[in-house]
Amino acid sequence: MTSPAAVAAPPSAAALEVLSGLLRDAVLLAGRGTASPADIDTAMRLGAGHPAGPFEVLASLGPGRRSSLGLPELFPEAPASDPTAAPAGGGWTGPVGVLGTGHMAGGIVEAVARSGRPVRVLSRSEASGARLLGALGRSLDRAVSRGRLDEAARAEVFGRVSVTHDAAGLAGSDVVVEAVAEDLAVKAAVLGAVDAALPPSLPLATNTSSFRVGDLRPSVTSGRPLLALHFFNPAQVMRLVEVVVPDDVPDAAGLWTTASAWVRDLGKTPVTCADSRGFVVNRLLIPFLNDAVRLHEQGTPAEEVDELLRTGAGHPMGPLALVDLIGVDVTVAALASMAAVEDDPRIRPAAALTDLLAAGRLGRKTGAGFHSY
């Protein structure tokens, strides 16, 4: 079990009330074998910004406090581990294909290009390809202005990125990463079109945050290596990548080793999880946000809900502010995706979320959600 000393201070009693569902879910995921306790803790620290993982929080609580919250007295041990320890080599070293030109795709393109690998971006149009290159240039300019890159390195990174409008132009890549809209039909259509144009041995990876790799399996050739490499936003900055290789993929162990080593080579930390909707971070984080919304529905002002988790649990952002940042529409869609395969009342979108969605108050992108911007 992780030592309680690993946690600076346990959350306040009020914050624990809101976090209790997340803590129970963490034990549930570990018990199912979705991920190890150590990987769950690493995922929530690096992917959600929590100061301590759920098993570290559980370990910091005495039996009486766990019992009063309905939390388990017995839970899987989370052995100490070094999340930065890299396996010896073995990752993809050649060109990488990226499907998509939006914000998430652009972050992945930058992360890969900054690792020294050429990146080939499949764009639907000249305009969308130009937008991606423009966004990449501006991001690299910010890195230069902050002293994180010099002008020569900026030119090298930018020069590694090329845009193609023909899926066949991705042939010769070591792996192709899909990062299009979080819509199952859209992802299936894009992967299906690319699958038809590429050799069947070339691995395809989805950056999905809501769906399973298995949900996309029917869209590609039987036997093609298919996995999930779930980057977090902004991908050029965030250190976590969830690596999901279903057992039915040919040479699943070898593919997992290669993909995990590649993630390390990008300067990021891989965590392993089973092929279930939400994987680790979203499966724990999104229902927790739903719990916070329900606390707000019971009469606690949005500002107080956010302050409770910031000061009571050390979260970098309050949960309702985080919903506004993620997007009310994205949050509702993620909950609906998980609820479609798991009958848990906590996962059904809270009424306040669906009301905001119907009103078009989607958060920061519309200027208003739980807060006004």
N, C-alpha and C positions, 0 to 999 in steps of 0.2 A: 504494500500500500504506500502511496506517496506520503512522505512525512508531512504533518501539519505545518512544519516549519517552512515548507515550500510556499505557503500562502501568507501574505503579509498580515492579513486580518480576515476573519470570517465575515461574510456579509451581515448587515444588520438584520434584526428579526423581521422587519417589514419587507426588506428586499428579499429575504429568504422565502417569504410567502409567495412572492411573484416568481421566484426562481425554482420553486419546488417541483413544478411540472417538468422543467428542463432537466433537473437532477434525476427525477424518476425515469425520464426518457433515456438519459445517458446510461443508466443501469440496464434498461430494457435493450438498448442497442448492443451493449457489451454482451449481455446474456444471449442475444440472438446470434452473436458472432459477426455483426455488421462491421465492427472495428474493435480493436483492442482498447482497453482503458487508456493506455499511454497515448495512442493515436487520437482518441477522442479528446483528451486534454490538449494535445498539441494543436488539433484542428480548431478548437474553440479559442485558444489563445491567439493563433496566427490568422485564423479566418474570420473570427468575430471580434477580435480585439479585447476579449475578456482577460482580466489580469490573472485569473486562475482557471484551470479547467474544472469541469464538474466533479471529477474524482478527487481533485485537490481540495475543492470546497467540501465535499463529503468528509474527507479525512480530517478537515479542520474543525468539524463539528463533534461535540460530544454525543454519546448515545441518546441522552435525554432530548437534545435539540432535534436530532434526526427523527426520533420517535414522535415528537410533538407535531412534526410537519408531515407525518405519514411517509417518511423516507426510509429506505431499507437499512436494516442494521448490518446485513451481510451484503457485500457487493464485490465484484471482481477486483483483484489487486491491480494497481497501476504501477508496475515496476519502474524504477528510475531509468531514464534513457537519455541519450544525447541526440536531440532531433537534428543537429547539424552534422553528425557523423556521416560521411559519404561512403557508399559502397565503392569498391574498386572498379572504376571505368565501366565499359560495356554499354554506354548509352549511344543513341543515334548521334552521329557527328556531321552528317551531310545536310543538304538542303531540306527545308521544311515548307510544306504547303499550308496555306491558311485559306479557309473558305469564309468569306464575309469581309465587309469593309466598315462596319460600325465601330462604336466605341470599344466594345470588348475585343473585337478582332484586332483593332489597332493596338491595344495594349499588349496582346499576345505577340503581334508582329514585332513590336519594339523590344519586348523581352528576349525573343529569340535572336533578333538581329544584334542586340547588344552582347549576346553570348558568343558572337563570331560566326554564326551560321547564316548562309544565304536564305532568304525567305521569298517564296513565290506566292503572291496573293491572287486568288481568283475573284474577279470583280464582274458584276453584272453589266456595267457600263463604263464608258470613259469617265463620266462625271463622278461616279462613286469611287472609282480608283483614284481619281485626282483628289477627292476629299480625304481619302485615307492618307495619301502621301502628304497632303497639306497639314493634317492633324499630327502626323508623325514628325514633320519638320518643326512644328511649333512646340511639341513636347521635347524634342531634342534641344531646341533653342533654350527652353526653360532650364534644362539640365546644364547647359553651358553657362547660363547666367548665374546659376547657383553653385558653380564650381565643381559639378559632378562629372563633366566631360569637357575636354578641350575641343577646339575647332577641328583639329585633325581627326580626332575620334568621332566627332559628330558626322563628319563627311564619310568616314568609313562605314559607320552604322547605316546611314541613309543609303549609301551605295549598295548595301547588301540586299535591299528590298526592291523587288520588281513586281509589276502587275501584269496579269494575263487575263484574257477574256475567254480562253479556251481551256477546258478542263484537261485536255491532253497535255497542256503545258506544265502540268504538275507531275507528269511522269518523271521518274528519276529522283523524286523526293524520298527521304527516309520515312517520313510520316506526314500525313495530311490531317490538320486539325480544323474541324468545323466549328465556327463561332457565329452562326446566323441567329435570327430571332428565336426566342424561347417559345417556339410553337412546334408541336410534334409533327404536324403535317408539313410545315415548311422545312424542318430539319430532314424529314424522310425524303422529301422531293429533292433537296440539294444533294444529300448523300447518294441517293439513287442515281442521279445524273452523273455525279463524279465517279461512282462505282463502275458505270458502264464504260468510262473512258480510260480507266487505269488498270494496270496489271493486278490480278486478284491476290497477289502476295503482299501488296503495299498496305501497311496498316492505316486504317482510318480511325480518328479519334473525335469524339464529340465533347464539346465544352458544356454540355447540358448541366443545369443546376436543379431541374425538376423531374426529369424523366430517367428511365433506366436505359442502360445500353441495350438490354433485351427488347425494349420498345422499338428500337431502331433496327434490330437485326433483320426483319423482313425486307428492309429497303436495300440491302446490299447482297452481293453474291455469297452463297453458302460457302463457308470455309475462309472467307476473308477475315484477317485479324481486325477486330473491332473493339474499341475500348473507350473509356471516358478519361479525359484529362481536364478536370474542372479547375480552371484558374479563377481567381477572385479579383474583384474590381477595386482599383485599377491594376490590371495584370502586370504592368511594367514595374509596379511597386510592391504589391502584396506578395508575401513569401510563400503562401500555402498553395499546394496543388493536390487535389484529391485524385488518386490514381485508382481506377476501377477496371479490373480485367475479369470478366465472367469466366467461370470454370470451363464453360463449353467452347471457349476460344482455343484454336489450335496452339499448342505449346504455351498455355496460359502463364506458366511460371516463368518461362523465358521472356515473354512479352512484358510481364510485370517488372522483371529485373531490368530490362532495357529501358522501359519507360521511366522507372524510378530513378535510374542513373542519369538519364537525360534531364529530368527535372532538377536533380542535384547540380548538373552541369550548367543549368540556367541560373544557379545561385538561389534556388528555392528549396522548400522542404516538402517532400511527398508524404502523404499519409495514405494508407491502404484501407479501403472499405468495400463492403459487399455491394452488389448491384441492386440497390433498393432506392426508391424515389426519395430525393432529398439528400442522399448519401449521409454524411455526418453533420456538417455545419448547418445546412438548411433544414434538415430534419429536426435538429434541436433548436435552432434559432427562430425559425418562422413560427412554430407553435408557441414559443415563448413570447414573441411579439404579439401574437393573438391573445395570450393571457393578459399582457399589459393593456391591450385595447379593452378587454373585458373589465379590468380594474377601472379604467376611465369611464366605461359605460355605467359603472356602479356609483359614479358621482365624483370621483377624484379628478381634479382638473389636469389637463394634459401636461402642463408645466410641472405639476407636483409628481406625476407618474415618472416623468423623465428625471427629475431631481432625485427621486427615491433611488433609482438604479445607478445614477452617476455617483452620488455621495454614499449610498448604502452598500453598493457592490463594486464601486470603482470602474464602472463601464465608461468607455470614452464618449459615448453618446447615449442619450436616453432612448428607450425603445420606440416611443412614438415619433421622435425626431428621426430615428433610423427608418421607420416605415415611410416617412415622408421622403427620405433620401432614396430608398430603394424604389419607391413608387407604390401607391395604394393598389394600383392595377396589377403590378408584378407580385405583390404580397398575396393578394386574393387568388391570383392564378396559381401561385406556388402551393397555397393551402388546398385549393381545389384539386390539384394534381395528386397531392398526397392523400387527400380524403377519398379519392377515387379507388384507392387500393388498400386503405386502412380505415376501419370503422372506429374512430376515436372522436368523441365530441369536441375535444380540445382543438382538433385540426379543422373543424368546420369554420369558415370565415365568420368572425363576429359581426353582428348587425351594424355596428358603427363603421366597419370597413366597407361593407356592401352599400351602406348609405352614402359614404363619401364617393365611392366608385360611381354610383348612379348620378351624383351631383357633379361629376367631373372634377372633383377636388382630389387630384392624384398625388399631391405632395409638392416638392420643390419644382418639378417640371411644369406645373400649372400655376405656381405661385401660392397655392394654399392646399392644405391637407388637414392634419391635426393642428398644425401651426400655420401662420401666414408668413409669406416671404416677400 
